[in-house]
Amino acid sequence: MAYEKLTISQTQNDFQAGKLKPTALVKFYLAEIQKINPDLNIYLEVLKEESLRQAEESEKRYQAGKPKGPLDGMPIALKDNISTKNVLTTASSKILENYRPPYDATVVEKLREAGAIILGKTNLDEFAMGSSTETSFFGPTKNPYDLTRVPGGSSGGSAAAIASNLALVALGSDTGGSIRQPASFCGIVGFKPTYGAVSRYGLLAMASSLDQIGPMTKTVRDAEILFGVISGADPKDSTSININQNAKCKSQNDISKCKIGVPKEYFGQGLEPAVRKIIKKAIDQLKSLGAKIQEISLPNSKYALSCYYIIMPVEVSSNLARYDGLKYGYSATQNSKLKTQNLLEVYLKTRSDGFGVEAKRRIMLGTYASSAGYIDKYYNQAQKVRTLIKKDFDKAFSEVDFILGPVSPEKAFKIGQKSDPLTMYLSDIYTIAVNLAGLPAISVPAGMVDDLPVGLQIIGPQFSDWQIFKLAKVFERIRGELSYPEIS
Amino acid sequence: MAKITSGDVDHIAELSRLEFKREEQKKYTGELEKILTYIDELKEAPTDKVEPIDQIGGLSNVSRDDEINESLATQKVLENAPEKQAGFIKVKKIFD
């Protein structure tokens, strides 16, 4: 395997020196995809001609000595819930099986302006609902480290694309851990930005108050570069904001001597002992550099999962109401096996046939929790608990600069292992609170358990995105090199 | 413990514009009850005098200038509609 250690800056150096050409790199990835994708089911759509055409244009810019910026010529994979103009965008759902958006998401517009080359669209859990990529209408993606295991989810396709060297960088989306958990399972870096830091315009909505697009890469520096390109306030997303790049860490100028909180709730029952060992070692390594480690408590984190499983499905049931078989996407009227006499039947048959099991489950749960007689008991109570969870973090960040812990309680699990929905939901126990509080967090590979990667999670206060990268780079340096999977 | 009946599931399905076969209805009844029983712990959370979150980024009243911007042409918007006629989306009759 070649190029598996290539980073954005190395690629750009090689492009500039003429040692490597954008067309050659794209051809390499296209050949690898053709070879590996049938077994791993990572890409749903590969843009062969289009990516080569873009590479040729990029090549001309490098030849003229005028690349557009750090991403010019960089092949990228996009999670298939990110809208790409005239290119299939399915969210891995039957209901959008043939959907080609007439516009680009803001992040895609930014990538194109920066000269990045879109290689293709990657598999996900249907509408990003899942932690394993198993709920995809197009079948599960396999973990490159062990093909009998899941890559995590919902951004499992993007994570596996980076781990198996089928793209230089990728984008995912994170609603309850969907960037960080697959990053942990696939041994790559995954960054979930502060809520609002990246425009959600063109991201197929799952739970709008929680969804964020973010980078999935081999190195922290690559994630930082990618974040720099895709972030920023966007008039098309009224919740989007600018993050101050020059903000300083509160307690220390020297990031390696910052104050780090370790929440006792993140090391309780349910955490696999081998994962605990790796996370503890990571914390010790940072301590040896001069970081001040302090145990903290996030007492309301025990409610995070329940809180999330009210707020998220309520937003899901509202967001997915748009799939009605009339405006775009799958329609029962186009299926000769289904008879539809009136409008109501079009709705019922389109949605019942078009949505998968998990999407329906969450629509039902959300409809119930927001229906007359139950909205106070469930939704309004959950919004109050969300305040408690945010206050826990506010209090913690008045004492420490960052919070460290595991990303997931376990290493990648087996395909089919978690057939019970509640068991599956519990796999996001350490990532969910971050979305509820709107915080930035990163998953950085920390070590291996039984030849499977495990990630360390670094959580920062709102708007501390750039400082998180600094600390994550420090950790990456002391952690040392990692091994790459050998895909047979 | 949250009690969910098959009647509840039928009602929620109707509100959700979904329909289920018998076995599916039975499966969802059990699963929703299990999930809601787990979620019931929320009622123990100390939320007296706690305000609900409205916008997690702390933004309020985000507005923009009332200017006309370029938008997608009707033809483009309708491209994905399964049934259309004379620049409109065509739907089946609403009343019998």
Boltz contact constraints between the chains, C-beta under 6 A:
constraints:
  - contact:
      token1: [A, 102]
      token2: [B, 72]
      max_distance: 6.0
  - contact:
      token1: [A, 102]
      token2: [B, 76]
      max_distance: 6.0
  - contact:
      token1: [A, 195]
      token2: [B, 56]
      max_distance: 6.0
  - contact:
      token1: [A, 195]
      token2: [B, 57]
      max_distance: 6.0
  - contact:
      token1: [A, 196]
      token2: [B, 57]
      max_distance: 6.0
  - contact:
      token1: [A, 235]
      token2: [B, 64]
      max_distance: 6.0
  - contact:
      token1: [A, 238]
      token2: [B, 62]
      max_distance: 6.0
  - contact:
      token1: [A, 303]
      token2: [B, 45]
      max_distance: 6.0
  - contact:
      token1: [A, 306]
      token2: [B, 39]
      max_distance: 6.0
  - contact:
      token1: [A, 306]
      token2: [B, 41]
      max_distance: 6.0
  - contact:
      token1: [A, 306]
      token2: [B, 42]
      max_distance: 6.0
  - contact:
      token1: [A, 309]
      token2: [B, 39]
      max_distance: 6.0
  - contact:
      token1: [A, 326]
      token2: [B, 89]
      max_distance: 6.0
  - contact:
      token1: [A, 326]
      token2: [B, 91]
      max_distance: 6.0
  - contact:
      token1: [A, 327]
      token2: [B, 81]
      max_distance: 6.0
  - contact:
      token1: [A, 328]
      token2: [B, 80]
      max_distance: 6.0
  - contact:
      token1: [A, 331]
      token2: [B, 82]
      max_distance: 6.0
  - contact:
      token1: [A, 333]
      token2: [B, 82]
      max_distance: 6.0
  - contact:
      token1: [A, 334]
      token2: [B, 82]
      max_distance: 6.0
  - contact:
      token1: [A, 342]
      token2: [B, 92]
      max_distance: 6.0
  - contact:
      token1: [A, 342]
      token2: [B, 93]
      max_distance: 6.0
  - contact:
      token1: [A, 343]
      token2: [B, 91]
      max_distance: 6.0
  - contact:
      token1: [A, 343]
      token2: [B, 92]
      max_distance: 6.0
  - contact:
      token1: [A, 343]
      token2: [B, 94]
      max_distance: 6.0
  - contact:
      token1: [A, 346]
      token2: [B, 92]
      max_distance: 6.0
  - contact:
      token1: [A, 347]
      token2: [B, 17]
      max_distance: 6.0
  - contact:
      token1: [A, 348]
      token2: [B, 17]
      max_distance: 6.0
  - contact:
      token1: [A, 348]
      token2: [B, 19]
      max_distance: 6.0
  - contact:
      token1: [A, 351]
      token2: [B, 17]
      max_distance: 6.0
  - contact:
      token1: [A, 351]
      token2: [B, 18]
      max_distance: 6.0
  - contact:
      token1: [A, 352]
      token2: [B, 18]
      max_distance: 6.0
  - contact:
      token1: [A, 352]
      token2: [B, 19]
      max_distance: 6.0
  - contact:
      token1: [A, 360]
      token2: [B, 18]
      max_distance: 6.0
  - contact:
      token1: [A, 363]
      token2: [B, 16]
      max_distance: 6.0
  - contact:
      token1: [A, 364]
      token2: [B, 12]
      max_distance: 6.0
  - contact:
      token1: [A, 364]
      token2: [B, 16]
      max_distance: 6.0
  - contact:
      token1: [A, 367]
      token2: [B, 12]
      max_distance: 6.0
  - contact:
      token1: [A, 367]
      token2: [B, 15]
      max_distance: 6.0
  - contact:
      token1: [A, 367]
      token2: [B, 16]
      max_distance: 6.0
  - contact:
      token1: [A, 368]
      token2: [B, 12]
      max_distance: 6.0
  - contact:
      token1: [A, 381]
      token2: [B, 42]
      max_distance: 6.0
  - contact:
      token1: [A, 383]
      token2: [B, 52]
      max_distance: 6.0
  - contact:
      token1: [A, 383]
      token2: [B, 53]
      max_distance: 6.0
  - contact:
      token1: [A, 384]
      token2: [B, 47]
      max_distance: 6.0
  - contact:
      token1: [A, 384]
      token2: [B, 50]
      max_distance: 6.0
  - contact:
      token1: [A, 384]
      token2: [B, 52]
      max_distance: 6.0
  - contact:
      token1: [A, 385]
      token2: [B, 42]
      max_distance: 6.0
  - contact:
      token1: [A, 385]
      token2: [B, 45]
      max_distance: 6.0
  - contact:
      token1: [A, 386]
      token2: [B, 53]
      max_distance: 6.0
  - contact:
      token1: [A, 387]
      token2: [B, 50]
      max_distance: 6.0
  - contact:
      token1: [A, 387]
      token2: [B, 53]
      max_distance: 6.0
  - contact:
      token1: [A, 421]
      token2: [B, 31]
      max_distance: 6.0
  - contact:
      token1: [A, 422]
      token2: [B, 34]
      max_distance: 6.0
  - contact:
      token1: [A, 422]
      token2: [B, 35]
      max_distance: 6.0
  - contact:
      token1: [A, 438]
      token2: [B, 56]
      max_distance: 6.0
  - contact:
      token1: [A, 438]
      token2: [B, 57]
      max_distance: 6.0
